[in-house]
C-alpha cells in the first residue's frame, strides 16, 4: 500500500484483506478498466473474481456464511476497488446495503433465506427509493402497495435509478402503503422483490426496461423498474413491519453514504497517482514539471485533500460500527469526499494538459466518473440540510 491514505489501528485480518484486494485491483481491474468502460461492458470476470475472494459476504455474519467484517473494513475495500474502477465498487454497493438491511431489520426467516446466498454472490441485491419525479423528496413516493383481501399486496408504480437493476436478483423497494401513521414518512414500507437477472418483464408485474445510457459510471447497469400489478406477499415486507420502511432505508443510506465517500476517496487516490507519475515524466523548460513550483504545490494540495477525505470517511465508518447514530458524520464524509474528489480529479486533469482530454489516458475516464459522486446518495445540498439539522439539535439553546 502506498503512503497516501493509510489507516492506523487495523487488525492483521483487515490488513490481509486489503492487501489481497489491492493486488486484485492492480492485476485484474486497472489493466482492463479502460476497455470495459469505453465499451460499457459489464465486468463479469472481475465480478466472478470478487466472488472467489468472498467480497460479497464481507459484512454478512459468519453464521450465514459471510466474513462478518465491519463497515470500516468494507469501506476500505471499496476505496481500493474504486481506485481501480468506480463501476466495480458500484456492483457491490447496493448488494451490501440490502444485506445490511436484512441483517439489521429482517425477520429470522428472511435472514436465513437470503443471507447465505448473498454471501456467495448467488443472490445479488439492489435497492430502490427514487422515482422519476422524486429526487431527494423520499416522502413524495407514489409507487403504491395496496393490501388485498387475502392479506397480500398489489404494487403499481415506477422506480428510477436502480444500480444493478438488471443484474440483481433481489430488490429492496420502498413503496407507499395504507398502514402506518398519517405522516408521510411513516406510511412507507420496504418490500423484498425476488426476480431473475435480465431485462424486460422479468416476473409477472415487474419490468426492467433496459440500461440507462450515462455520461460515466459505465459497465454497471442503471435502470428503471416498473411495477404493474405485481403480487407481493405479506412475508415479503422487510422485518414484517409495514410503515417502517423510511427508517429502515435511512439506516441503509448511512451505510451508502460511507460507501460513496469511500468511492470518492478511491478515485481521488487514483487521480493523484496518475498526476504525480505524469508530473515526473513530462518535461518542460528542461526539467520534469513536478519540479516547477506551480505543479509541486498542486500535488501537495491534492494529497492534503485525499488524506482529509479519507480520515473523515474512516471516522464515519467507525461511528456506525460502534452502533452510534452517524447521519451527520456520514453526511460530512460524503460531502467532503465527493467535493474534494471533483477538485482532485480536475487538478490531475489539468496537470495532464492536452493529453488528459484523450481517451487513451485514464484521467479522462475519472473526469466522467467523479461528478456522479456529487449526486449519488444525496446531493451536497441535501447533506448540508441533514448536517445543519443535526447540529442545531445538538447545540440547541437551553
N, C-alpha and C positions, 0 to 999 in steps of 0.2 A: 504494500500500500504506500502511495506517495505521502509526503509530509502533509499535503493540503487536506484539510477536513478530517483529520483523525479524531477518534473519540476515546477518551480516557475511561478507565474503570470497567472495561469489558471483561467478561469471563473468557476462559480458554475456549469454550464451546462457541461463543459468539465470534471470537477471532477466527476460529477454524471455519465456521460457516461463511464469514465474509471473505476470507482468503479463497475458499473454493468458488464462491460466486464471482469474485473478481477475475479469477483465472478463466472461468467460463465466459465471462463478458469479453475478455481480451482475445480469447481463442475462437469463440463461436458467434458473438454478436457484432463487435466492431468491424471485423472484416467483411461481414455480409449485410450490414445495415443499409449502406448506400443503395445497393442494387435492389434490395427488397422494398425499401422506402420509395424509390423512384418508380417502381412497378406497382406500388400499392398492393403488395403481395403479403398474404397472411404468413407469419413466420412459423410454420408448423414444426419444422425440425428443431428450432430453438425452443418452442413450447414443449416438445417431447423431451428435450434435454432438461428443462426445468422440472418436468415431472419426475425424471430419474433422480434428480438432486433432492426431491422431496419438498420443493419450494411451495407447492400448492397446499401442503399441510403444515406450513411453518408455524402458524398461530393456532392450529387446531389441537386440542388437548390430546395427550398421549393415549388416553383411554379410548379415543376414537380413531387412533391410527396416525395422528399427527406428531409433530415435533414438540409441541407445547411451548414454543418460544414466545417472547414478549413482543409488544408493539415496537419497542426500541429496536430489537433485532430485525423485525420486518422492515422498519423504516430505513435502516442502514442497508439492508439488502436491496430495497427499492432504489436507494441512492446509487448503489453500484450498477444496477441494471439500467437505470435511466442514463447513467454516464455512457452506456453503450448505445442504447436506442430507447427513447422515451415510450414508444409504442409497445415495447415488450413489457415495460412496467405497467402500462395500461391493461394489458391482457390479464395480469394477476390482481390488479387493484380492486375491481368490483367483486371478483371472486372472494377476496379477503373480507370485504365489507359484509357480504352475505353470510360468510362463515362466522364472522364476528357477531352478527345479529342473531344467528341461530344459537351460538354458544351462550350469549348473554340473555336472550329473551325467548328462545324456542322451548316448546314442550319437550319432555324427555323423549317422547316418541319421534318428534321431528329431529332431534339431535341424533338419535340412534339410526334414523332412516337416511339422513343426508350426510352428516359429517364424515363418516368413514369413507364414503365415495368421493367427497370433496377433497379429502386429504390426499388421495391418489391422483386427483385431477380427472377422474371418470365423470363426475358431475362438476360442471363449471358454472359459476354464479355471475349474475348481472343484477343490478338494482335500478329501479325506475321511480323517479319522483317527478321530473319535469314533464311539461306538456307544451304543445305548440304556442299557446297564448299565455304561458305561465311565467317563465323566467324564475326569478327568486321568490315569488309570492306563493309559497307552498300551500298556504291556507286557501288559495283560489282554485285548488284542484277540482276538475269537473268530472273526470272519469268516475263512474258510479257503480257500486256493487249493491244490487237490490236483493233483499232477502226473500227467498221463495217460501212457499207453504211447507215444504219438506225440511226447512232449516238450512238449506244450501243457498248459493248466491248466483245471480246472473250479472256479469260485468260487461259494461259498454263504455267505450271512450277511446281516446288516442293519447299515447305517451310518446315522449320525444327524447332524443339524445341518450339512447342506451348504448353505453360502451359494452362491447361483446354481445350486442343484441342478437346477432346471427349465430355466433359460435357458442353461446351459453346454452345450458340445458336446464337452468333453474333461475327464474327471475323473481326477485322480491319487489313487488309493485305496490306503491302507495296509492290508494283509491279512497273515495268518499263512501261512507255507509250511513244508514239512518241511526245506528247505535252510537252511544257516547253522548256527551253533553252538547248543548246547542252551540257553544263556542266553536269557531271554525277549526281550531287546532285539535279539538277533542272529538271530532267525528270522522277521523281518518284512520284507516285500517291497512295493515300490510298483509298482502296475500302472497303465498308462495306458489308460483306458477311453474309447473314442470312441463318441459317441451323438448323435442329433439332439436339438434343444431340444424340450421338451414334457413332458407328464405321462402317467402310465400305463406300460405296458410299451413302453419307447422302443426297445429292441432285445431280441431273444430272451435271456431270462435277466436282464435289468436293468429294474426297475420304479421309477419316481419317483411315489410315491403321490399327492402333492399338496403344496400350500403349508401350512406350519405357521403357525397364527394366533398372532401375537406381540403383546405389550404395546406395543412400539415397533419401530424398525428396519423400518418398513413399506415397501412398494414392491418392495424386493429380495426374491426368493424364497428361503426357507429350507425345506429338505426333508429327508426320509429318502431312502435309496437301498437297495433290496433286491436282492441277488444270489440267483438261484435257478437254478443250473446254467449260469451264464454261461460261455461258452467263450472263454478268453483265450489268445493266442499267447505263446510264449516271447519273441518280439520286442517284446511289449507291456510287458515289465519295464523300468522306468526304468534306463537305463545298462546294461541286460543283466546286472544284478548282483543275483541272489536273495540275500536275507538282509541287504541293505544299506539296507533301507527306513527303519529308525529313524533312522539317521544322516542320510539324505537329508532326511527330514521335519523333523528338529530344525534342520537348516541353514535350511530354508524357514521354520520357525516364528520364527527370529530376525528374518527379514525381516518376518514377520507381526506380531511384537510391536512393531517400529518403526512399522509401519503403524497399529496400534491406538493407540500413543502419539500419532502424528500426527493421527489422527481425534479423539482426546480434546482435543488442542490446538485443533483447528478448532472443535469445539463450544464449548470454553471461550472462545475469542476471540469467537464469535458471542454467547454469553451475556453477556459483558462489554459488547459493543457495544450490545446491547439494553438492558442495565441503565443504562449511562451516558447513553444517549439518553433513556430514560424518566425518569431522575432529574433531568434538566434541564427536562423538560416538565411533570412532575407537581408541583403546588404544594400545600403545607400550611402553615398558620400564616403565610400571607402571603409565602412565598418558595419557590423550587424545592427539592425535597427533597435535591438534591445539595449544597445549602448548609447542610444540617444535618450536624453533625459525625458523627453515628452512621452516616449514609449515605455521607458522603465517605470515612470510614475503611474501610467495606466495599468501596467501589470501589477504593481503594488496595490492600487485601488481595487482591482478585480479580486485579488487574493483576500483582501480585508472583507469584501462583501460576501465572498464564498464562506469564509470562516464564521462570520456573524450569523448568516442564514443557517448554517449547519448547527451551530450551538443552540439557536432558538428552536430549531426542529427537534433536536435531541431533548431539550427541556420539556417541550410539549408531550413528546412520546413518554418520557419518564413519569410525568404527572398523570397521564392516562393509565399507565401501568400500575401506578400507586392507588388507583381507584378514586382519584380526585377529579372534581369537575374541571375541565380544561378547555371550555369553549373560548374563553378569552385568549389563553395561551396558544391554542391551536390556530385561532384566527390570526393572532400576531405572527406566528411562524409562517402560515400560509401567505399572508400579505407580504411580509418582508422577503421571504424566499422567492416568491414569484416576481415581485418588482425588481429585486436585485438580479434575478435570472435574466430578465429582459435587458437590463442595463449591461450586465457582464457579457451576454451574447452579442449585443450591439458593439461593445468595445472590442471584442475579439474580431468581429466582422470588419471593423474599421482598421484594425491592425493588419488584417489580411489584404487591405486595399482592393484593387480591382479583382484579384483572384477570389476574394470572398463572395463575389457575385456569380462565380462559376459553379455549376453543379458538380464539377469534378472535386470540389473542396467540401469537406464535411460541414464547415461552418454555415454554408448555405442552407443545409437541412435544419440545423439548430435554430437558425433565424426564423424558420417557418413553424418550428415546434414550440418555442418559448412563449409566444402570445397566448396559446391555449391555456397555459397555467394561470394567466391573469383572470381567466373566466371560470375555469373548472372548479367545482365545489364551492361556488360563490365568488362573486367579483370582489375586488379590494374594497369597493364602496359598501358592500354587504358586510364584509369582515369588520370594517370600521364601525358600522352600526352595532354589530354584536359586541365589539370590544368596548365601545363607549358606554353601552348599556350596562355591561358588566362592571366597568369602573365606577359608574355613577352609583350602582348598588353598593359597591364596596366602600366607597368614600362618601356615602350619604351623610349630610349634615345632621347632627343629633338635634 
